[in-house]
Amino acid sequence: MKRAIEYNKLFPFVVTAYVWGPFWSSKRVNFLSDNSSVVEILRSGTWRAPTIMSLVCYICLLAARHSFCSNASPFSRKCNPIANS
């Protein structure tokens, strides 16, 4: 099954929040992404695809469970040589 690029780019943030969420208690976390759609998804907390919304809901659940706030910022592809190789 082929997934949307937004799903593939958003999934690592879910895993990161799952693993590191307990250590982020009372902290502000800024997720960086080179995909403008993913930045918009994380900032707004909504998207039209149900599969992507399931990931967004899970990040929100983890944020509530571990008491951290999250935000998203764009990250230039020029500054990310590993992703470009």
N, CA, C and O atoms as a MOPAC input file, in Angstrom:
PM7 MOZYME 1SCF
protein

 N      0.83900 1    -1.18200 1     0.00000 1
 C      0.00000 1     0.00000 1     0.00000 1
 C      0.88400 1     1.24500 1     0.00000 1
 O      1.77100 1     1.39500 1     0.84000 1
 N      0.62700 1     2.12300 1    -0.94700 1
 C      1.40900 1     3.34800 1    -1.05400 1
 C      0.84100 1     4.41000 1    -0.11100 1
 O     -0.36400 1     4.66100 1    -0.10100 1
 N      1.69800 1     5.01200 1     0.65800 1
 C      1.27700 1     6.04800 1     1.60000 1
 C      1.68500 1     7.41900 1     1.06800 1
 O      2.61800 1     7.54300 1     0.27500 1
 N      0.98300 1     8.42200 1     1.51000 1
 C      1.29400 1     9.79800 1     1.13300 1
 C      2.64400 1    10.19200 1     1.71300 1
 O      3.04700 1     9.70000 1     2.76700 1
 N      3.33500 1    11.08400 1     1.01700 1
 C      4.64600 1    11.54100 1     1.47900 1
 C      4.52500 1    12.18800 1     2.86100 1
 O      5.43900 1    12.08500 1     3.67900 1
 N      3.40000 1    12.85000 1     3.11600 1
 C      3.20300 1    13.47300 1     4.43000 1
 C      3.19200 1    12.43000 1     5.54000 1
 O      3.71900 1    12.66800 1     6.62700 1
 N      2.60000 1    11.29200 1     5.26900 1
 C      2.58000 1    10.21000 1     6.26000 1
 C      4.00500 1     9.72600 1     6.53300 1
 O      4.40200 1     9.55400 1     7.68600 1
 N      4.75600 1     9.51300 1     5.47600 1
 C      6.13300 1     9.02800 1     5.63100 1
 C      7.03600 1    10.03600 1     6.33200 1
 O      7.96100 1     9.64800 1     7.04600 1
 N      6.77600 1    11.31500 1     6.13700 1
 C      7.57800 1    12.35100 1     6.79000 1
 C      7.12200 1    12.61100 1     8.22200 1
 O      7.91500 1    13.04100 1     9.05900 1
 N      5.84600 1    12.35200 1     8.50500 1
 C      5.29000 1    12.60500 1     9.83600 1
 C      5.53700 1    11.45700 1    10.80800 1
 O      5.66400 1    11.67600 1    12.01300 1
 N      5.60400 1    10.25100 1    10.29300 1
 C      5.75800 1     9.07400 1    11.14400 1
 C      6.99300 1     9.14000 1    12.06600 1
 O      6.87600 1     8.77200 1    13.23500 1
 N      8.16800 1     9.59400 1    11.59300 1
 C      9.31500 1     9.69800 1    12.50800 1
 C      9.07600 1    10.64000 1    13.69200 1
 O      9.63700 1    10.43300 1    14.76800 1
 N      8.25200 1    11.66500 1    13.50300 1
 C      7.93500 1    12.55400 1    14.61700 1
 C      7.10400 1    11.83500 1    15.67000 1
 O      7.26400 1    12.08000 1    16.86600 1
 N      6.23000 1    10.96200 1    15.23400 1
 C      5.42300 1    10.16800 1    16.17300 1
 C      6.33000 1     9.24200 1    16.97900 1
 O      6.20000 1     9.15000 1    18.19900 1
 N      7.23600 1     8.56500 1    16.30800 1
 C      8.16400 1     7.65700 1    16.99400 1
 C      9.04100 1     8.43900 1    17.97400 1
 O      9.28100 1     7.99600 1    19.09700 1
 N      9.51200 1     9.60200 1    17.53500 1
 C     10.34700 1    10.44200 1    18.40200 1
 C      9.57100 1    10.88600 1    19.63900 1
 O     10.09300 1    10.83400 1    20.75300 1
 N      8.33300 1    11.32200 1    19.44700 1
 C      7.50800 1    11.74600 1    20.58600 1
 C      7.21500 1    10.57200 1    21.51600 1
 O      7.14000 1    10.74800 1    22.73200 1
 N      7.05000 1     9.38500 1    20.95500 1
 C      6.79400 1     8.19700 1    21.77200 1
 C      8.01500 1     7.85100 1    22.63300 1
 O      7.88600 1     7.54400 1    23.81800 1
 N      9.19300 1     7.90600 1    22.01900 1
 C     10.42000 1     7.52900 1    22.73100 1
 C     10.84900 1     8.61300 1    23.71600 1
 O     11.19700 1     8.31000 1    24.85800 1
 N     10.82900 1     9.86700 1    23.28600 1
 C     11.38100 1    10.95100 1    24.08500 1
 C     10.34200 1    11.71400 1    24.90400 1
 O     10.70400 1    12.51700 1    25.76400 1
 N      9.05800 1    11.47300 1    24.64700 1
 C      8.01000 1    12.19100 1    25.35400 1
 C      8.13900 1    12.22200 1    26.86400 1
 O      7.93300 1    13.27700 1    27.46400 1
 N      8.47100 1    11.10400 1    27.50700 1
 C      8.61000 1    11.13800 1    28.96700 1
 C      9.71400 1    12.07900 1    29.45700 1
 O      9.66000 1    12.54700 1    30.59400 1
 N     10.69800 1    12.35800 1    28.62800 1
 C     11.79900 1    13.24800 1    29.01000 1
 C     11.49300 1    14.71400 1    28.69800 1
 O     12.23800 1    15.60400 1    29.10700 1
 N     10.40500 1    14.96500 1    27.97900 1
 C     10.02800 1    16.31600 1    27.57300 1
 C      8.99700 1    16.94700 1    28.49000 1
 O      8.42300 1    17.97700 1    28.13800 1
 N      8.74600 1    16.37500 1    29.63500 1
 C      7.73600 1    16.90100 1    30.54500 1
 C      7.99900 1    18.38000 1    30.84800 1
 O      9.11300 1    18.75500 1    31.21400 1
 N      6.97000 1    19.21000 1    30.69400 1
 C      7.02300 1    20.65800 1    30.93800 1
 C      7.99500 1    21.37900 1    30.01100 1
 O      8.52900 1    22.42700 1    30.37500 1
 N      8.23000 1    20.84000 1    28.83100 1
 C      9.13900 1    21.46800 1    27.87000 1
 C      8.39200 1    21.82400 1    26.59000 1
 O      7.29900 1    21.32000 1    26.33200 1
 N      8.99600 1    22.69700 1    25.79700 1
 C      8.49100 1    23.03200 1    24.46100 1
 C      9.39500 1    22.34500 1    23.44700 1
 O     10.61700 1    22.48100 1    23.48800 1
 N      8.77800 1    21.61400 1    22.54600 1
 C      9.51000 1    20.85300 1    21.53700 1
 C      9.21100 1    21.47000 1    20.17400 1
 O      8.05300 1    21.69900 1    19.82600 1
 N     10.26500 1    21.73600 1    19.41100 1
 C     10.10300 1    22.28500 1    18.07600 1
 C     10.53800 1    21.23300 1    17.05900 1
 O     11.72000 1    20.90200 1    16.97100 1
 N      9.58900 1    20.71100 1    16.29800 1
 C      9.89100 1    19.73500 1    15.26100 1
 C     10.31600 1    20.47300 1    14.00000 1
 O      9.64700 1    21.41800 1    13.58400 1
 N     11.41000 1    20.05700 1    13.39200 1
 C     11.90400 1    20.64700 1    12.15500 1
 C     11.63100 1    19.68900 1    11.00800 1
 O     11.87800 1    18.48800 1    11.12100 1
 N     11.12100 1    20.22300 1     9.90200 1
 C     10.83400 1    19.39200 1     8.74000 1
 C     11.15100 1    20.16700 1     7.47000 1
 O     10.96100 1    21.38100 1     7.39900 1
 N     11.64100 1    19.43800 1     6.46400 1
 C     11.90400 1    20.06300 1     5.16900 1
 C     10.67200 1    20.00100 1     4.26200 1
 O     10.73500 1    20.40400 1     3.10100 1
 N      9.56200 1    19.49900 1     4.78700 1
 C      8.32500 1    19.38900 1     4.02900 1
 C      7.31600 1    20.40600 1     4.57300 1
 O      6.90100 1    20.32300 1     5.72900 1
 N      6.93100 1    21.35700 1     3.73400 1
 C      6.03700 1    22.42300 1     4.20300 1
 C      4.66100 1    21.89200 1     4.60600 1
 O      4.02300 1    22.46100 1     5.49100 1
 N      4.19800 1    20.82400 1     3.98100 1
 C      2.91100 1    20.23400 1     4.35600 1
 C      2.96500 1    19.66000 1     5.76500 1
 O      2.01700 1    19.80600 1     6.53600 1
 N      4.06300 1    19.01500 1     6.09800 1
 C      4.21400 1    18.44100 1     7.43700 1
 C      4.28800 1    19.54900 1     8.48300 1
 O      3.72400 1    19.41400 1     9.56900 1
 N      4.97300 1    20.63100 1     8.16900 1
 C      5.02700 1    21.76600 1     9.09300 1
 C      3.61900 1    22.30800 1     9.32800 1
 O      3.24200 1    22.59300 1    10.46500 1
 N      2.84700 1    22.45000 1     8.25800 1
 C      1.47300 1    22.93700 1     8.38600 1
 C      0.59900 1    21.96200 1     9.17300 1
 O     -0.23800 1    22.38600 1     9.97000 1
 N      0.78400 1    20.67400 1     8.95700 1
 C      0.01900 1    19.66000 1     9.69600 1
 C      0.31800 1    19.76200 1    11.19100 1
 O     -0.59900 1    19.76500 1    12.01200 1
 N      1.59200 1    19.84500 1    11.53900 1
 C      1.96700 1    19.90600 1    12.95000 1
 C      1.54200 1    21.22100 1    13.59000 1
 O      1.17600 1    21.24200 1    14.76500 1
 N      1.58500 1    22.30500 1    12.84600 1
 C      1.17700 1    23.59900 1    13.39300 1
 C     -0.33300 1    23.67800 1    13.59700 1
 O     -0.80200 1    24.13900 1    14.63700 1
 N     -1.08800 1    23.22700 1    12.60300 1
 C     -2.54500 1    23.37200 1    12.67200 1
 C     -3.22000 1    22.24100 1    13.43900 1
 O     -4.28400 1    22.43400 1    14.02800 1
 N     -2.59900 1    21.05400 1    13.43400 1
 C     -3.19700 1    19.90800 1    14.11000 1
 C     -4.31400 1    19.26100 1    13.33500 1
 O     -5.10200 1    18.50000 1    13.89700 1
 N     -4.39500 1    19.55000 1    12.04900 1
 C     -5.46100 1    18.96100 1    11.23800 1
 C     -4.98200 1    18.71800 1     9.81100 1
 O     -4.04300 1    19.35100 1     9.33000 1
 N     -5.65600 1    17.78500 1     9.15300 1
 C     -5.37200 1    17.44600 1     7.75500 1
 C     -6.56300 1    16.68800 1     7.21700 1
 O     -7.37200 1    16.17500 1     7.99000 1
 N     -6.68200 1    16.61000 1     5.91900 1
 C     -7.88100 1    16.00700 1     5.32500 1
 C     -7.82800 1    14.48800 1     5.23600 1
 O     -8.87400 1    13.85900 1     5.07700 1
 N     -6.66200 1    13.88000 1     5.33200 1
 C     -6.53300 1    12.42200 1     5.20700 1
 C     -6.64100 1    11.75800 1     6.57900 1
 O     -5.92300 1    12.14400 1     7.50300 1
 N     -7.52000 1    10.77000 1     6.73000 1
 C     -7.70100 1    10.10200 1     8.02200 1
 C     -6.43900 1     9.39900 1     8.53100 1
 O     -6.20000 1     9.36100 1     9.73800 1
 N     -5.63300 1     8.84400 1     7.62500 1
 C     -4.42100 1     8.15400 1     8.08100 1
 C     -3.43300 1     9.13200 1     8.69400 1
 O     -2.76000 1     8.81300 1     9.67400 1
 N     -3.34700 1    10.31600 1     8.12000 1
 C     -2.44600 1    11.33000 1     8.66500 1
 C     -3.00200 1    11.88200 1     9.97200 1
 O     -2.24800 1    12.16400 1    10.90300 1
 N     -4.30800 1    12.03400 1    10.03800 1
 C     -4.92600 1    12.51100 1    11.27800 1
 C     -4.71700 1    11.54200 1    12.43000 1
 O     -4.64400 1    11.96100 1    13.58500 1
 N     -4.62200 1    10.25800 1    12.13200 1
 C     -4.35000 1     9.30000 1    13.20800 1
 C     -2.97300 1     9.56200 1    13.81500 1
 O     -2.79400 1     9.41900 1    15.02500 1
 N     -2.00300 1     9.94200 1    12.99200 1
 C     -0.67100 1    10.27600 1    13.51100 1
 C     -0.70500 1    11.58000 1    14.30400 1
 O     -0.08000 1    11.68900 1    15.35900 1
 N     -1.43300 1    12.56200 1    13.79100 1
 C     -1.55600 1    13.84400 1    14.48900 1
 C     -2.21500 1    13.63700 1    15.85200 1
 O     -1.76900 1    14.19400 1    16.85500 1
 N     -3.26500 1    12.84200 1    15.87900 1
 C     -3.95000 1    12.56200 1    17.14900 1
 C     -3.03300 1    11.85500 1    18.13300 1
 O     -3.08700 1    12.11100 1    19.33600 1
 N     -2.19700 1    10.97200 1    17.62700 1
 C     -1.27900 1    10.25400 1    18.51200 1
 C     -0.22900 1    11.19800 1    19.09200 1
 O      0.12300 1    11.08300 1    20.26600 1
 N      0.27200 1    12.12800 1    18.28400 1
 C      1.22100 1    13.12100 1    18.80500 1
 C      0.53800 1    13.97600 1    19.87600 1
 O      1.13800 1    14.27100 1    20.90900 1
 N     -0.70500 1    14.37200 1    19.63300 1
 C     -1.44800 1    15.16900 1    20.61900 1
 C     -1.67700 1    14.37800 1    21.90900 1
 O     -1.57700 1    14.92700 1    23.00600 1
 N     -1.98000 1    13.10800 1    21.77300 1
 C     -2.16200 1    12.24900 1    22.93500 1
 C     -0.87500 1    12.14100 1    23.74000 1
 O     -0.89800 1    12.23000 1    24.96800 1
 N      0.24500 1    11.95000 1    23.05300 1
 C      1.53700 1    11.86100 1    23.74100 1
 C      1.89200 1    13.18000 1    24.41900 1
 O      2.43000 1    13.18800 1    25.52600 1
 N      1.59000 1    14.29400 1    23.75400 1
 C      1.86200 1    15.60800 1    24.34700 1
 C      1.03900 1    15.81100 1    25.61600 1
 O      1.53800 1    16.34400 1    26.60700 1
 N     -0.20900 1    15.39000 1    25.58400 1
 C     -1.05700 1    15.51700 1    26.77300 1
 C     -0.59800 1    14.57200 1    27.88200 1
 O     -0.56600 1    14.95100 1    29.05300 1
 N     -0.25200 1    13.37100 1    27.51800 1
 C      0.16900 1    12.36700 1    28.50400 1
 C      1.45800 1    12.78100 1    29.21300 1
 O      1.60300 1    12.58500 1    30.41900 1
 N      2.39500 1    13.35700 1    28.44700 1
 C      3.70500 1    13.68700 1    29.01500 1
 C      3.88400 1    15.17700 1    29.28100 1
 O      4.97700 1    15.61300 1    29.64100 1
 N      2.83500 1    15.95500 1    29.11100 1
 C      2.83100 1    17.39600 1    29.43100 1
 C      3.91900 1    18.17600 1    28.70700 1
 O      4.68700 1    18.90500 1    29.33400 1
 N      3.98400 1    18.02600 1    27.40300 1
 C      4.88900 1    18.87000 1    26.63200 1
 C      4.10100 1    19.58000 1    25.53600 1
 O      3.04300 1    19.11800 1    25.11000 1
 N      4.63700 1    20.70300 1    25.09500 1
 C      4.03900 1    21.46600 1    24.00100 1
 C      4.89700 1    21.26900 1    22.76300 1
 O      6.12100 1    21.17400 1    22.85600 1
 N      4.25500 1    21.20700 1    21.61000 1
 C      5.03000 1    21.03100 1    20.38600 1
 C      4.66800 1    22.09700 1    19.37000 1
 O      3.56100 1    22.63500 1    19.36100 1
 N      5.63100 1    22.38100 1    18.52000 1
 C      5.47600 1    23.32100 1    17.42700 1
 C      6.28600 1    22.77400 1    16.26900 1
 O      7.01800 1    21.79900 1    16.43300 1
 N      6.16800 1    23.37900 1    15.11200 1
 C      6.92200 1    22.93000 1    13.94500 1
 C      7.48900 1    24.13200 1    13.20900 1
 O      6.87200 1    25.19600 1    13.15600 1
 N      8.66600 1    23.94500 1    12.64800 1
 C      9.32400 1    24.97900 1    11.86200 1
 C      9.89400 1    24.35900 1    10.59900 1
 O     10.27900 1    23.19000 1    10.58900 1
 N      9.94500 1    25.14500 1     9.53800 1
 C     10.55200 1    24.61700 1     8.30900 1
 C     12.06000 1    24.52400 1     8.44500 1
 O     12.68500 1    25.30200 1     9.16600 1
 N     12.62500 1    23.56700 1     7.74700 1
 C     14.05700 1    23.30800 1     7.78100 1
 C     14.51900 1    23.21900 1     6.33600 1
 O     13.98500 1    22.42200 1     5.56500 1
 N     15.48000 1    24.00800 1     5.96800 1
 C     15.93500 1    24.06100 1     4.58700 1
 C     16.59300 1    22.75800 1     4.16000 1
 O     17.38900 1    22.18400 1     4.90400 1
 N     16.26400 1    22.29800 1     2.97700 1
 C     16.88200 1    21.08700 1     2.44200 1
 C     18.37100 1    21.28300 1     2.18900 1
 O     19.14200 1    20.32300 1     2.20200 1
 N     18.76500 1    22.50700 1     1.96200 1
 C     20.18100 1    22.81300 1     1.73000 1
 C     21.00900 1    22.51200 1     2.97800 1
 O     22.18400 1    22.15500 1     2.88600 1
 N     20.37900 1    22.66100 1     4.14800 1
 C     21.06900 1    22.41000 1     5.41900 1
 C     21.00100 1    20.95400 1     5.83900 1
 O     21.47400 1    20.60400 1     6.92000 1
 N     20.42600 1    20.10300 1     5.01300 1
 C     20.22200 1    18.69800 1     5.36900 1
 C     20.80900 1    17.80300 1     4.27400 1
 O     20.05600 1    17.23800 1     3.48000 1
 N     22.12900 1    17.66400 1     4.21600 1
 C     22.74100 1    16.90800 1     3.12700 1
 C     22.43000 1    15.40500 1     3.16300 1
 O     22.46300 1    14.75400 1     2.11900 1
 N     22.13300 1    14.85100 1     4.32200 1
 C     21.83800 1    13.42300 1     4.42000 1
 C     20.53000 1    13.10100 1     3.69500 1
 O     20.43300 1    12.08500 1     3.00700 1
 N     19.52000 1    13.97200 1     3.85100 1
 C     18.23400 1    13.73400 1     3.21000 1
 C     18.32500 1    13.89600 1     1.69800 1
 O     17.51300 1    13.33000 1     0.96600 1
 N     19.28900 1    14.65100 1     1.22800 1
 C     19.41700 1    14.91400 1    -0.20600 1
 C     20.25100 1    13.86400 1    -0.93000 1
 O     20.32700 1    13.88900 1    -2.15900 1
 N     20.87000 1    12.95200 1    -0.21100 1
 C     21.72000 1    11.97300 1    -0.87100 1
 C     20.94600 1    10.75900 1    -1.30600 1
 O     21.52000 1     9.83400 1    -1.88100 1

